[in-house]
Amino acid sequence: MAQSRRDVLRQGASLAAVSAAGLTIAGSGGPAAAEASEAGTAGSSGLPYPYLKWPEQVKESANTPRLCQWFSRNPSQATVRRWRQAGVTGALITNPPPLPWTAATLIADRQRLEAAGLHITAYLINITDSIVRGQEGRDQQIEYIRQSLVAAGQAGIRVVEYNFYVHRLTEGYYELIDDEDRLGAGYTAFDYHREVDGVPVKDLPPRPGTPLLTYEQIWDNYKYFLDRVVPVAEAAGVRLAVHPNDPPAVISRGNPQVLASVADWKRLIDTYDSPANGLTVHAGVTPEVGHDAVEFLRYVGAKDRVNHIHYRNVTVDKPRERYAEVFPDNGETDMFAFMRELVRQGYDRGVLAEHPRALDFDRENGSIGGQYAGVGGGGHGGELYDTGYARAMLQAALIMERGRRPVLDDAEALVNRFYAAGAVKLADRARMRASLEAADRLAEQSEAAIDRFADVAEGVDDAEAHASLTSMAAYLKAQLPT
């Protein structure tokens, strides 16, 4: 997996290179170490995060990923308190008003929630069967959605999330008890071959009154919808986030699913080219379809289509057919790398730590409820576990990304010092600074950018500047994984 130059700070040869460059960093006894010690953040291991102040600079804020949870438009005081106590202030609204929405209604919702110390992360919007199936009445329903998106933009609602499927194959869910690692915790598992009333889930017939459609017919209906709503969302300043089909079975009660693979999600992105046409990128569903979640997040982020995040984990026996939703820390997705990629991208919208596992605490307190009750879902104890884990990953990602930035800042300071002394030409300084800026972006750019920095440094005439800058180039190069 590609990583940036900030992934692993190595001592040894790297410290020697910095020393040769005339710089000091935390743990080497120089000014940076003194500054870090004074700030109370430097540890004895040598390279902690000396340029950050704890906790001010690793807090969730308007320019970081923001944790959210399900809320009604008019939550009880008890609900607000339980989530505010957990540090969650983002509200993902699950009971939207009837379509079409009005700006006045949404503004009233927003003011009511903000008075409780919450901000609205996103609204869910219902996509009717007539739209998905291409039936009579869909144009009126699409018009209601268009009006609602205009209202959302007027009310300052940034994201609207939705689903698109003929049928959701929840019949394949069952509770899997982990008797080995987690001593009786319940997981929501899915098996495409599980029998329901003697019939394998994969062979269940359509519900009465549900037509049988082909994949391309459903996709044509989806494109019809996107062509009419995405321009409105874009003009309103609203991002649409479609949730992947979950479970991502190929066939769901006789009908194909059109958002149940990475190929489907890429097709969506290519169908209408706009940041308003985006995804709920899912740390759990992506491995369910057999793909690395961090790699896909990087792909979608490069296209600016990451409009919402669901943050949970799974173990997979067979993609799209057999898997289990486990704890965030014991599944296949590297949840720290996933969160770190969000920070690298500058993502500042919602992250939902979802699907709590069934714990004895919640069983004993009768707090298990919701759509996954009875199939491994949990209660508020499990929600707090997931939320605390997500916050820890967010803070760790902020530390790793923000705390490592001064490595390049030191390089720029060195360039400026030699420029001020007349040892580096103006054009060379400009080229080296441009390379450092490029190296601070995504990993794919880093190695080439550092090589450009080294090429310019190699051509510097002044002997001291040449030695120091080429040593710094070697140090920066050492930060890249081999």
Phi and psi in degrees as a GROMACS rama.xvg file:
@    title "Ramachandran Plot"
@    xaxis  label "Phi"
@    yaxis  label "Psi"
@TYPE xy
-66.0273  139.808  ALA-2
-133.305  164.05  GLN-3
-92.0192  173.141  SER-4
-64.364  -11.3309  ARG-5
-93.8456  1.36886  ARG-6
-63.4669  -50.3047  ASP-7
-131.655  114.29  VAL-8
-86.688  122.413  LEU-9
-105.66  144.186  ARG-10
-90.695  -140.213  GLN-11
60.4636  -118.948  GLY-12
-61.2051  -33.8761  ALA-13
-65.4441  -43.9345  SER-14
-62.876  -36.9011  LEU-15
-63.9449  -39.0083  ALA-16
-65.1787  -42.2684  ALA-17
-65.5513  -39.9238  VAL-18
-60.0072  -41.915  SER-19
-64.0571  -28.7306  ALA-20
-80.2172  -4.49149  ALA-21
83.1239  20.3804  GLY-22
-111.209  161.987  LEU-23
-130.285  150.055  THR-24
-135.273  171.059  ILE-25
-53.7019  136.773  ALA-26
95.6821  -13.7359  GLY-27
-99.2545  1.5996  SER-28
87.0465  6.97934  GLY-29
-96.7521  -164.368  GLY-30
-59.5123  -39.1042  PRO-31
-63.3745  -37.5534  ALA-32
-65.5452  -41.6189  ALA-33
-63.988  -42.6672  ALA-34
-61.9258  -42.4558  GLU-35
-65.0841  -42.4697  ALA-36
-62.3671  -40.4852  SER-37
-64.4459  -34.8065  GLU-38
-76.6782  -10.9381  ALA-39
79.0306  21.4211  GLY-40
-116.417  -15.1011  THR-41
-76.5764  134.609  ALA-42
-101.971  176.925  GLY-43
-83.1003  -7.83023  SER-44
-76.7387  -14.1321  SER-45
114.503  -47.1302  GLY-46
-133.928  74.0368  LEU-47
-83.2443  -117.528  PRO-48
-136.475  69.9469  TYR-49
-69.43  -12.3974  PRO-50
-99.4242  8.17609  TYR-51
-115.116  146.714  LEU-52
-102.392  125.379  LYS-53
-90.2805  136.498  TRP-54
-97.4918  2.77008  PRO-55
-54.0744  -42.311  GLU-56
-92.6554  5.22545  GLN-57
-123.321  23.1397  VAL-58
-87.6632  149.257  LYS-59
-59.5311  137.687  GLU-60
-151.883  -174.776  SER-61
-65.5268  -17.418  ALA-62
-114.179  27.1136  ASN-63
-128.372  166.793  THR-64
-54.6151  145.648  PRO-65
-125.837  121.333  ARG-66
-69.7758  142.327  LEU-67
-140.134  167.478  CYS-68
-146.182  166.703  GLN-69
-66.6576  133.147  TRP-70
-139.687  152.062  PHE-71
-83.9198  169.791  SER-72
-67.6843  -22.7236  ARG-73
-134.688  70.6729  ASN-74
-69.9925  154.596  PRO-75
-71.6656  160.061  SER-76
-61.615  -35.8978  GLN-77
-63.8804  -40.6661  ALA-78
-65.695  -43.9736  THR-79
-59.872  -44.9847  VAL-80
-64.0285  -42.8887  ARG-81
-63.7299  -34.4064  ARG-82
-86.228  -34.7041  TRP-83
-63.5334  -35.658  ARG-84
-64.0432  -28.8584  GLN-85
-86.9792  0.790074  ALA-86
85.1684  8.21299  GLY-87
-91.9046  126.451  VAL-88
-123.05  -1.20448  THR-89
-92.1235  130.552  GLY-90
-111.261  116.614  ALA-91
-97.0482  110.344  LEU-92
-81.5317  121.506  ILE-93
-98.9137  -15.0299  THR-94
-121.656  69.341  ASN-95
-62.5532  156.722  PRO-96
-67.2348  163.248  PRO-97
-60.5162  149.312  PRO-98
-77.6688  145.168  LEU-99
-82.4697  144.184  PRO-100
-69.9599  156.425  TRP-101
-120.076  152.196  THR-102
-61.1145  -37.9454  ALA-103
-61.2367  -41.9475  ALA-104
-64.7978  -45.0361  THR-105
-69.7427  -36.3721  LEU-106
-64.92  -39.7444  ILE-107
-63.08  -41.478  ALA-108
-59.0966  -47.5327  ASP-109
-62.9622  -45.1116  ARG-110
-64.0076  -39.2431  GLN-111
-64.6332  -42.8201  ARG-112
-72.7536  -38.9138  LEU-113
-64.6434  -33.1708  GLU-114
-64.6464  -23.2526  ALA-115
-92.3333  5.43617  ALA-116
85.2138  19.7625  GLY-117
-114.355  154.747  LEU-118
-120.523  148.662  HIS-119
-82.1163  119.48  ILE-120
-81.7827  -46.966  THR-121
-166.007  159.254  ALA-122
-110.358  145.675  TYR-123
-87.2995  143.367  LEU-124
-128.083  140.983  ILE-125
-89.1705  128.491  ASN-126
-99.6893  113.635  ILE-127
-71.4154  160.898  THR-128
-58.0571  -35.2072  ASP-129
-62.2008  -33.677  SER-130
-73.3427  -47.9362  ILE-131
-64.5187  -39.5849  VAL-132
-90.4277  -7.98775  ARG-133
69.4999  40.1717  GLY-134
-101.098  172.058  GLN-135
-57.109  137.851  GLU-136
98.1091  -6.11886  GLY-137
-67.5398  -33.6797  ARG-138
-63.8371  -37.5195  ASP-139
-66.7349  -40.8955  GLN-140
-66.692  -38.7548  GLN-141
-64.6533  -39.3458  ILE-142
-62.7136  -38.7302  GLU-143
-60.9127  -40.2215  TYR-144
-67.1697  -41.8089  ILE-145
-58.2255  -46.0398  ARG-146
-63.018  -36.6409  GLN-147
-68.7067  -36.2183  SER-148
-67.8491  -38.0808  LEU-149
-61.3876  -44.4698  VAL-150
-62.7317  -40.2761  ALA-151
-61.4302  -43.3264  ALA-152
-62.9784  -41.3223  GLY-153
-65.0328  -28.9596  GLN-154
-89.8694  -0.688501  ALA-155
78.6958  23.8758  GLY-156
-85.0017  120.967  ILE-157
-84.1328  -32.0746  ARG-158
-135.434  138.191  VAL-159
-124.57  122.475  VAL-160
-102.935  149.185  GLU-161
-153.615  166.594  TYR-162
-115.492  159.048  ASN-163
-145.742  100.563  PHE-164
-159.976  154.615  TYR-165
-74.7233  -42.7521  VAL-166
-150.866  142.787  HIS-167
-102.824  122.355  ARG-168
-83.2926  60.1081  LEU-169
-70.5804  -12.3501  THR-170
-61.4412  -19.2876  GLU-171
-82.8628  -4.25593  GLY-172
-81.0162  147.512  TYR-173
-156.599  166.997  TYR-174
-90.5618  127.915  GLU-175
-110.147  121.678  LEU-176
-92.06  128.129  ILE-177
-91.3672  97.1016  ASP-178
-90.4374  -4.52973  ASP-179
-102.026  -63.4787  GLU-180
-82.6752  -42.6461  ASP-181
-115.283  17.5333  ARG-182
47.2263  58.1306  LEU-183
99.5688  1.02508  GLY-184
-64.3721  147.59  ALA-185
-100.892  135.245  GLY-186
-112.613  144.408  TYR-187
-82.9434  113.278  THR-188
-110.698  158.456  ALA-189
-131.168  136.186  PHE-190
-138.224  114.784  ASP-191
-66.1487  -19.5658  TYR-192
-104.066  3.15357  HIS-193
-63.0645  139.83  ARG-194
-90.7931  136.824  GLU-195
-123.163  113.829  VAL-196
53.8758  40.8418  ASP-197
81.6455  3.08282  GLY-198
-118.067  127.789  VAL-199
-58.118  142.248  PRO-200
-53.8748  -38.3151  VAL-201
-64.4874  -21.2222  LYS-202
-105.955  7.87296  ASP-203
-62.1584  137.85  LEU-204
-78.2558  166.237  PRO-205
-61.8196  154.592  PRO-206
-64.851  153.061  ARG-207
-54.4169  132.386  PRO-208
87.1818  -4.18059  GLY-209
-91.6674  123.685  THR-210
-74.7734  159.773  PRO-211
-96.2679  123.194  LEU-212
-120.92  157.79  LEU-213
-87.0058  165.327  THR-214
-55.7485  -47.9943  TYR-215
-69.3227  -31.4365  GLU-216
-63.8761  -44.1361  GLN-217
-65.5674  -40.7766  ILE-218
-64.4451  -39.7078  TRP-219
-60.4477  -39.9174  ASP-220
-64.6012  -37.4713  ASN-221
-66.6278  -45.4906  TYR-222
-62.3861  -39.5138  LYS-223
-55.9832  -44.0224  TYR-224
-64.8865  -49.6925  PHE-225
-61.2821  -42.7439  LEU-226
-58.9231  -27.0649  ASP-227
-98.3312  -21.8767  ARG-228
-107.599  -30.7096  VAL-229
-63.1151  -43.4371  VAL-230
-59.628  -35.4486  PRO-231
-68.2918  -44.3813  VAL-232
-60.8138  -43.8107  ALA-233
-61.0651  -45.936  GLU-234
-65.1656  -30.5711  ALA-235
-83.1531  -9.09333  ALA-236
76.5509  28.1464  GLY-237
-113.307  137.566  VAL-238
-100.636  129.685  ARG-239
-89.953  137.847  LEU-240
-129.61  109.023  ALA-241
-88.9732  134.727  VAL-242
-81.7508  133.721  HIS-243
-58.4109  151.831  PRO-244
-60.6883  127.162  ASN-245
-145.952  112.742  ASP-246
-65.594  147.549  PRO-247
-91.1188  42.1177  PRO-248
-64.3492  150.581  ALA-249
-64.1635  -47.171  VAL-250
-119.591  132.984  ILE-251
-123.64  104.188  SER-252
48.4687  53.7649  ARG-253
89.043  -17.2753  GLY-254
-109.227  139.575  ASN-255
-66.4044  157.234  PRO-256
-109.137  136.528  GLN-257
-103.723  1.86545  VAL-258
-132.094  46.9392  LEU-259
-122.308  23.0345  ALA-260
-157.793  163.072  SER-261
-62.3278  -37.9146  VAL-262
-60.2296  -39.6681  ALA-263
-63.1215  -44.3809  ASP-264
-66.6784  -37.3289  TRP-265
-68.7711  -35.9313  LYS-266
-63.2617  -40.4118  ARG-267
-56.7806  -49.4808  LEU-268
-59.39  -39.6308  ILE-269
-77.8544  -19.2438  ASP-270
-68.8941  -40.3683  THR-271
-139.292  114.336  TYR-272
-84.1032  91.2659  ASP-273
-162.195  140.901  SER-274
-59.1878  -21.5983  PRO-275
-69.6185  -18.494  ALA-276
-102.688  84.1936  ASN-277
-129.195  -167.391  GLY-278
-123.352  154.941  LEU-279
-84.244  100.134  THR-280
-75.5485  130.777  VAL-281
-119.646  116.9  HIS-282
-66.5452  -20.5179  ALA-283
-97.8878  -46.1736  GLY-284
-68.1213  -32.3867  VAL-285
-58.9831  -49.6205  THR-286
-67.52  -25.62  PRO-287
-58.0672  -30.1719  GLU-288
-96.1703  7.40319  VAL-289
89.1261  25.2207  GLY-290
-127.648  151.495  HIS-291
-73.1376  125.482  ASP-292
-67.8075  -37.249  ALA-293
-69.3541  -41.7411  VAL-294
-60.6776  -43.4889  GLU-295
-68.973  -38.5464  PHE-296
-58.2527  -41.4162  LEU-297
-64.005  -40.4487  ARG-298
-62.0938  -48.3113  TYR-299
-69.381  -37.4635  VAL-300
-63.4305  -37.1879  GLY-301
-63.303  -22.0084  ALA-302
-101.506  4.69822  LYS-303
56.89  48.7649  ASP-304
-122.775  13.7459  ARG-305
-84.9265  97.17  VAL-306
-103.712  -14.5267  ASN-307
-162.754  159.082  HIS-308
-131.686  133.278  ILE-309
-111.554  133.426  HIS-310
-122.312  91.034  TYR-311
-149.429  176.208  ARG-312
-134.383  160.62  ASN-313
-144.772  161.33  VAL-314
-115.265  140.821  THR-315
-122.071  124.741  VAL-316
-87.9183  -43.0009  ASP-317
-148.338  119.755  LYS-318
-52.2388  135.046  PRO-319
71.0442  -2.29678  ARG-320
-125.585  -43.0164  GLU-321
-140.883  119.291  ARG-322
-159.485  170.214  TYR-323
-137.638  136.016  ALA-324
-83.9904  113.385  GLU-325
-109.886  -166.229  VAL-326
-71.6267  158.409  PHE-327
-62.9454  -23.0857  PRO-328
-98.6025  2.65632  ASP-329
-132.762  28.9035  ASN-330
-111.425  -167.147  GLY-331
-84.357  -26.2182  GLU-332
-79.0677  133.352  THR-333
-76.1427  95.177  ASP-334
-68.7235  -28.4227  MET-335
-69.7076  -45.4013  PHE-336
-62.5573  -36.1294  ALA-337
-63.5903  -48.3393  PHE-338
-66.7109  -37.9933  MET-339
-64.3859  -36.9351  ARG-340
-65.0809  -36.9753  GLU-341
-60.3143  -45.001  LEU-342
-63.218  -43.0218  VAL-343
-59.9052  -36.5843  ARG-344
-76.721  -9.67336  GLN-345
74.5448  23.5125  GLY-346
-64.5642  131.415  TYR-347
-132.572  25.6453  ASP-348
-108.976  -160.371  ARG-349
-80.1066  146.386  GLY-350
-127.752  114.514  VAL-351
-100.318  111.712  LEU-352
-81.6873  102.283  ALA-353
-116.191  173.177  GLU-354
56.916  69.3966  HIS-355
-63.8124  147.514  PRO-356
-84.024  157.987  ARG-357
-77.3644  116.247  ALA-358
-112.987  153.002  LEU-359
-57.0531  -37.9272  ASP-360
-55.2423  -46.2747  PHE-361
-74.0136  -33.8978  ASP-362
-62.9255  -44.6737  ARG-363
-69.2309  -27.9166  GLU-364
-96.8287  1.99124  ASN-365
65.0491  28.4931  GLY-366
-99.3932  3.54297  SER-367
-77.2852  130.486  ILE-368
-161.229  -173.23  GLY-369
88.6987  -174.86  GLY-370
-68.3245  -17.8479  GLN-371
-102.442  6.62356  TYR-372
-61.4713  129.884  ALA-373
92.9313  -13.0645  GLY-374
-126.795  38.8922  VAL-375
94.269  0.647646  GLY-376
-76.087  158.435  GLY-377
-116.231  -161.405  GLY-378
-126.664  -154.133  GLY-379
-69.2421  -29.2207  HIS-380
-60.2907  -44.0962  GLY-381
-66.6368  -36.0811  GLY-382
-62.8476  -40.9226  GLU-383
-65.7895  -37.2138  LEU-384
-58.9285  -50.4196  TYR-385
-63.9286  -41.2369  ASP-386
-66.4774  -44.584  THR-387
-62.0166  -39.2635  GLY-388
-64.2326  -45.0351  TYR-389
-62.7215  -40.336  ALA-390
-65.7682  -39.8683  ARG-391
-62.4811  -41.8632  ALA-392
-64.3364  -38.723  MET-393
-63.8415  -46.2438  LEU-394
-65.059  -40.5291  GLN-395
-63.5127  -40.4241  ALA-396
-65.4766  -41.0694  ALA-397
-63.5332  -40.1989  LEU-398
-61.4136  -48.374  ILE-399
-65.7829  -37.4646  MET-400
-82.6433  -50.5734  GLU-401
-74.972  -32.3662  ARG-402
-76.2308  -16.0225  GLY-403
-97.3387  -12.0831  ARG-404
-54.8183  -38.2263  ARG-405
-60.1523  -14.0436  PRO-406
-58.1111  -46.6669  VAL-407
-76.0441  -31.8287  LEU-408
-60.2082  -39.2697  ASP-409
-63.1384  -38.8449  ASP-410
-63.2718  -42.1778  ALA-411
-65.494  -38.5439  GLU-412
-61.213  -38.1334  ALA-413
-65.3983  -44.108  LEU-414
-58.4157  -46.7137  VAL-415
-63.831  -36.6294  ASN-416
-63.0409  -45.1933  ARG-417
-72.9146  -29.6211  PHE-418
-65.8473  -43.6252  TYR-419
-62.4166  -30.3132  ALA-420
-84.9051  0.112702  ALA-421
80.8121  10.7931  GLY-422
-90.3645  -12.432  ALA-423
-127.782  132.878  VAL-424
-73.4713  157.749  LYS-425
-58.4349  -44.8468  LEU-426
-64.0736  -39.4711  ALA-427
-65.8063  -41.0836  ASP-428
-60.6633  -44.3941  ARG-429
-61.0723  -42.5795  ALA-430
-68.4632  -38.991  ARG-431
-67.7451  -39.548  MET-432
-66.1908  -38.9821  ARG-433
-63.1396  -37.8687  ALA-434
-66.4993  -39.1615  SER-435
-65.0648  -38.8659  LEU-436
-64.0074  -41.9268  GLU-437
-65.4618  -36.5242  ALA-438
-68.2447  -18.3935  ALA-439
-87.8339  -0.177568  ASP-440
-93.0033  -147.867  ARG-441
-68.0352  159.383  LEU-442
-58.0072  -35.1198  ALA-443
-60.6823  -25.1346  GLU-444
-91.7836  -17.8357  GLN-445
-65.3199  -50.8409  SER-446
-63.5314  -44.5522  GLU-447
-63.7457  -38.1025  ALA-448
-66.4428  -41.9783  ALA-449
-66.9269  -35.9234  ILE-450
-61.3612  -39.074  ASP-451
-65.3382  -40.6823  ARG-452
-58.4193  -45.3457  PHE-453
-65.5656  -37.2074  ALA-454
-62.9607  -42.6265  ASP-455
-67.5307  -42.6341  VAL-456
-60.5803  -36.4225  ALA-457
-62.979  -28.6724  GLU-458
-90.3835  1.68684  GLY-459
-70.8497  132.19  VAL-460
-76.6613  -41.3912  ASP-461
-60.8864  128.362  ASP-462
-63.368  -46.57  ALA-463
-65.0111  -45.1055  GLU-464
-63.4979  -40.9289  ALA-465
-58.6669  -47.9412  HIS-466
-64.7636  -44.3685  ALA-467
-68.9565  -43.9269  SER-468
-70.6751  -37.4148  LEU-469
-69.0866  -33.3325  THR-470
-65.4082  -41.0909  SER-471
-63.5088  -38.9312  MET-472
-60.6496  -41.1359  ALA-473
-64.2204  -38.4941  ALA-474
-64.2281  -46.7575  TYR-475
-61.562  -39.6055  LEU-476
-63.3196  -33.9926  LYS-477
-68.2046  -18.6647  ALA-478
-73.3811  -21.5228  GLN-479
-74.3992  141.882  LEU-480
-66.7314  146.098  PRO-481
